[in-house]
Amino acid sequence: DLTGWSKSDVLKFVQLTGKKFKLVGDGFVTQQSIAAGTLLGDTSGTIKFKQQ
C-alpha cells in the first residue's frame, strides 16, 4: 500500500523494482489501481497523487 507516500519516494521505489506505473499528479499518493497486499509480479498500474 503506497497511500501517503511522496512522489519522490514512489519514484525511488519504481527505480529499485523496475516496475512500470503511470504516475498522475504531484504530492502524495491518494489512490492506486492495484489493491494493497497484491503481489506485483508483472503487474502495472496507475498511482494518483495530490498536494496535501
Order of alpha helices (4+ residues) and beta strands (2+ residues): alpha-beta-beta-beta
